[in-house]
Amino acid sequence: MATVSKHDTIYLEAIRRRIPRLPDEERQLYLDGPSRHFYDTEDLKSLTPKGFPSMAVGQTYAPNTATFRTFENLDWKLLHFYETKITFLENRLYDLDVAEDRMMGGSQRGRLPFNKETFMDCNFTGSDPPSIPEALGTNGYVSQDEFTDTRERIFTNIEFLRKKHRELICWIEKCKRFPRVGKEAYQQLFTMAREYHGLDNEALVHLRAIDEMAYVGIDPIELWIRNVQLAANPLIEKIIPWLPTKKVLPEHDSSQEYDGIGTHGFKVLRKALVVLFGLSSVLVPAGLLYLGELSKALAFGVVAGFGALFALGTILVEQRIGHMVVIIVAYLAVLATFLSNMPQN
């Protein structure tokens, strides 16, 4: 048998699983082929162990099953945790300013809030913020260096917490935009994780918070194409039994039916449909307006009808409202140009 060396383990395992299926005279030709220098998700499915590894590969192979937990409850707890700490530091900083003003008798007014000469010594660059002294001075007197040092420590802690606070707010805001998984579909995914991937109750604990389960939005056109393909598979198998149909998820002996979950793909077909839709949206109404010898009322009806169809198609493809409005208005402007230049009857 031909051997392959000096490659990563995953690639080696994929080749070893492919080669036995080929006749001896074809194995080396197979290895030498330019398209055989890679492995794909289909290969990973066949060689990945059951459990979390196989579930991760399945989520890569079937993106419509790629759910994740948002941990929103923890995010809000953590946000309040940050805010209480920042508020505490805010009050400590206020107390420091008042104490310094009282002790210095206003002599520090009009000066920088730090000492330039000692700034480098107080500038903490580590990943963790420095600790803050519990109290200022135990003998009734606080030096200017102590004020400066304490202020630097407070501001460093505030900067550290405020950065985390801002990042968390941005994540919470973004998290609200992720589409949520329907309970019926997620019940199927949960059962698949248990029955096919073999995850036990302890391993499934993080998947039980169903109100926090979301997924990355799938292009609606690709999802529609995939759903049509899934619905057509049983009919194709009956009409043309010898024609292989692609299975979305692995075979299993459970009572759950996973076909409704589906995946998205068919990128080439999607692009072809989008191009065909765009061309027909312009050429068909333009042909009717120029060659149909329509009256003004019928011509306006053509513009209105195709404008409505184009708007519906745009809503399915484009999720951003601003872009959607601009695209529809631009299309109607093109049709209006055809309408104004159509031959006079």
C-alpha positions in Angstrom: 0.0 0.0 0.0 1.3 3.5 -0.8 2.3 5.4 2.2 2.1 9.1 3.0 4.5 10.8 5.4 5.4 14.2 6.8 1.8 15.2 7.1 -0.4 16.1 10.0 -2.4 13.3 11.8 -5.8 14.3 10.5 -4.7 14.3 6.9 -3.0 10.9 7.3 -6.0 9.3 8.9 -8.3 10.7 6.1 -6.0 9.2 3.4 -5.8 5.9 5.2 -9.6 5.6 5.3 -9.9 6.6 1.6 -7.2 4.3 0.1 -8.7 0.9 1.1 -11.7 1.7 -1.0 -9.6 1.9 -4.1 -8.1 -0.8 -6.3 -4.3 -1.3 -5.8 -3.4 0.2 -9.2 -5.4 3.4 -8.5 -4.1 4.2 -5.0 -0.9 5.9 -6.0 -2.8 7.8 -8.8 -5.2 8.9 -6.1 -2.5 10.2 -3.9 -0.8 12.0 -6.8 -4.0 13.8 -7.9 -4.1 17.5 -7.2 -7.5 17.3 -5.6 -6.4 14.7 -3.0 -4.1 17.0 -1.1 -6.9 18.0 1.3 -9.4 16.6 3.6 -13.0 17.9 4.2 -15.7 17.9 6.8 -17.0 14.6 5.4 -13.6 13.0 6.2 -13.7 14.5 9.7 -17.1 12.9 10.3 -15.8 9.5 9.6 -12.7 9.6 11.8 -13.8 11.9 14.7 -14.6 10.1 18.0 -18.1 10.3 19.4 -19.0 12.9 22.0 -18.1 16.6 21.9 -15.6 16.1 19.0 -18.3 14.5 16.8 -20.8 17.1 17.8 -18.4 19.9 16.8 -17.8 18.3 13.4 -21.6 17.9 13.0 -22.1 21.6 13.7 -19.5 22.4 11.1 -21.1 20.1 8.6 -24.7 21.1 9.3 -24.6 24.8 10.2 -28.3 24.9 10.9 -27.5 22.7 14.0 -24.8 25.1 15.2 -26.4 26.5 18.3 -24.7 28.1 21.2 -25.6 29.4 24.7 -25.6 33.1 25.2 -25.2 33.1 29.0 -27.3 36.3 29.2 -28.2 35.7 32.9 -24.5 35.5 33.8 -23.8 38.5 31.6 -26.2 40.7 33.5 -24.8 39.4 36.8 -21.3 40.2 35.7 -22.4 43.6 34.5 -23.8 44.5 37.9 -20.7 43.1 39.5 -18.5 45.5 37.4 -20.8 48.4 38.1 -20.8 48.0 41.8 -17.0 47.8 41.8 -16.7 50.8 39.6 -19.1 52.8 41.8 -17.1 51.9 44.8 -13.9 53.1 43.1 -15.7 56.3 42.1 -16.6 57.0 45.7 -13.0 56.2 46.8 -11.7 58.7 44.2 -14.1 61.3 45.5 -13.1 60.7 49.1 -9.4 61.0 48.0 -10.0 64.3 46.3 -11.8 65.8 49.3 -9.2 64.5 51.7 -6.4 65.9 49.6 -8.1 69.3 49.3 -8.7 69.4 53.0 -5.1 68.5 54.0 -3.3 70.6 51.4 -5.5 73.6 52.0 -6.2 74.1 48.3 -2.5 74.3 47.4 -2.9 71.5 44.8 -5.5 73.4 42.8 -4.5 74.3 39.3 -1.8 71.5 39.2 -1.8 68.2 37.4 -3.6 65.3 39.3 -0.3 63.4 39.3 3.4 64.0 39.9 5.4 63.9 36.7 8.6 62.9 38.5 7.1 59.9 40.1 4.6 59.0 37.3 6.8 56.3 35.8 7.2 54.6 39.2 3.4 54.6 39.7 2.5 53.5 36.1 1.4 49.9 36.4 1.6 47.9 33.2 0.7 44.4 34.4 -2.4 42.6 33.2 -4.0 42.7 36.7 -4.7 46.0 38.4 -2.8 46.9 41.5 -4.3 46.7 44.9 -5.7 49.8 46.6 -4.8 50.6 50.3 -7.7 50.3 52.7 -7.1 53.7 54.3 -5.1 56.8 53.8 -2.5 57.3 56.5 -2.8 55.9 60.0 -1.0 58.8 61.8 -3.3 61.6 60.7 -0.9 62.8 58.0 -0.9 61.8 54.3 2.0 62.8 52.1 1.6 64.0 48.6 3.3 60.8 47.3 0.6 58.7 49.1 -2.2 60.7 47.5 -0.5 60.3 44.1 0.1 56.6 44.5 -3.4 55.9 45.7 -4.9 58.0 42.9 -2.9 56.1 40.3 -4.0 52.8 41.7 -7.7 53.8 41.7 -7.6 55.1 38.1 -5.8 51.9 37.0 -8.5 49.7 38.6 -11.2 51.9 37.1 -9.6 51.7 33.6 -9.3 47.9 34.0 -13.0 47.4 35.0 -14.4 50.0 32.6 -12.8 48.2 29.7 -14.4 44.9 30.7 -17.7 46.8 31.4 -17.8 48.3 27.9 -16.9 45.1 26.2 -19.7 43.3 28.0 -22.2 45.9 27.1 -21.3 45.6 23.4 -21.6 41.8 23.7 -25.0 42.0 25.3 -26.2 44.4 22.6 -24.9 42.1 19.9 -26.3 39.0 21.6 -29.9 40.4 21.3 -29.5 40.3 17.5 -28.9 36.6 17.3 -31.9 34.5 16.2 -33.2 32.1 18.8 -33.8 28.4 18.4 -37.3 27.2 18.4 -38.1 24.8 21.2 -39.3 22.0 19.0 -36.2 22.2 16.8 -33.9 22.4 19.8 -35.6 19.4 21.4 -34.5 17.5 18.3 -31.0 18.8 18.5 -30.8 18.0 22.2 -31.9 14.5 21.6 -29.4 14.1 18.8 -26.6 15.1 21.1 -27.7 12.4 23.5 -28.5 9.6 21.1 -26.0 10.0 18.3 -23.1 11.8 19.9 -23.5 9.8 23.1 -23.3 12.7 25.6 -24.6 11.8 29.0 -26.7 14.0 31.4 -23.7 15.6 33.0 -22.2 16.6 29.6 -25.6 18.1 28.5 -26.0 20.4 31.5 -24.8 23.5 29.6 -27.4 22.8 26.9 -30.5 22.8 29.1 -31.0 26.6 29.3 -33.3 26.7 26.3 -34.2 30.4 26.6 -30.5 31.2 26.1 -29.9 29.1 23.0 -29.2 31.0 19.8 -27.6 30.5 16.5 -25.8 32.6 13.9 -28.3 33.8 11.3 -28.4 31.8 8.1 -28.9 33.4 4.7 -32.7 33.1 4.1 -32.2 32.2 0.4 -29.8 29.4 1.3 -32.2 28.2 4.0 -35.1 28.2 1.6 -33.2 26.2 -1.0 -32.1 23.7 1.6 -35.7 23.3 2.9 -36.9 22.7 -0.7 -34.2 20.1 -1.2 -35.1 18.4 2.1 -38.8 18.3 1.2 -38.0 17.0 -2.3 -35.8 14.1 -1.1 -38.6 11.7 -0.3 -40.3 12.4 -3.6 -37.1 11.9 -5.5 -36.4 8.6 -3.8 -39.8 7.3 -4.8 -39.6 8.5 -8.4 -35.9 7.7 -9.0 -34.9 5.2 -6.4 -31.4 4.7 -7.8 -30.5 8.4 -7.5 -28.6 9.0 -4.3 -30.0 11.8 -2.1 -27.7 13.5 0.5 -28.4 12.7 4.1 -28.3 15.8 6.2 -27.7 14.1 9.5 -26.4 10.6 10.4 -28.5 7.5 10.5 -29.9 6.6 13.9 -32.4 4.3 15.5 -34.1 6.8 17.7 -37.7 8.0 17.5 -36.7 11.5 16.6 -36.9 12.9 13.0 -34.1 15.3 12.3 -34.8 16.1 8.6 -36.6 19.3 9.5 -33.5 20.8 11.0 -31.6 20.8 7.8 -28.5 22.7 6.7 -27.6 25.5 4.4 -25.4 25.2 1.4 -25.8 25.2 -2.4 -23.8 28.4 -2.7 -23.4 28.0 -6.5 -27.1 27.4 -6.9 -27.9 30.3 -4.6 -25.8 32.7 -6.6 -27.3 31.5 -9.9 -30.8 32.0 -8.5 -29.9 35.5 -7.3 -28.4 36.4 -10.7 -31.4 35.0 -12.5 -33.8 36.8 -10.3 -32.0 40.1 -10.8 -31.8 39.8 -14.6 -35.5 38.7 -14.9 -36.5 41.6 -12.6 -35.1 44.0 -15.2 -35.4 42.3 -18.6 -39.0 41.0 -18.3 -40.6 44.3 -17.3 -38.4 46.2 -19.8 -39.5 43.8 -22.6 -43.2 44.2 -21.7 -42.9 48.0 -21.6 -41.0 48.3 -24.9 -42.5 45.4 -26.9 -45.9 44.8 -25.4 -47.6 48.0 -26.8 -49.3 48.5 -23.5 -51.5 51.3 -22.5 -50.3 53.7 -19.8 -52.5 52.0 -17.2 -51.2 48.5 -18.0 -47.6 49.8 -18.1 -48.0 51.3 -14.7 -49.4 48.0 -13.5 -46.4 46.2 -14.8 -44.1 48.6 -12.9 -46.1 48.2 -9.7 -46.4 44.5 -10.0 -42.7 43.8 -10.7 -41.8 46.4 -8.0 -43.8 44.5 -5.5 -42.2 41.2 -6.5 -38.7 42.7 -6.4 -39.4 44.2 -2.9 -40.5 40.8 -1.6 -37.4 39.2 -3.0 -35.2 41.9 -1.5 -36.8 41.4 1.9 -35.8 37.7 1.8 -32.2 38.5 0.9 -31.4 41.8 2.6 -31.9 42.1 6.4 -30.7 45.7 6.8 -33.7 48.1 6.5 -31.7 51.0 5.2 -30.0 49.0 2.4 -33.4 47.4 1.6 -35.1 50.8 1.1 -32.3 52.0 -1.1 -32.3 48.9 -3.3 -36.1 49.0 -3.8 -36.1 52.7 -4.6 -33.3 52.3 -7.1 -35.1 49.5 -8.8 -38.3 51.4 -9.0 -36.3 54.4 -10.5 -35.0 52.1 -13.2 -38.5 50.9 -14.1 -39.8 54.4 -14.0 -37.0 55.3 -16.6 -38.2 52.5 -18.8 -41.8 53.7 -18.3 -41.0 57.3 -19.3 -39.1 56.2 -22.4 -41.5 53.6 -23.7 -42.9 54.1 -27.2 -46.0 56.2 -27.4 -49.1 54.4 -28.7 
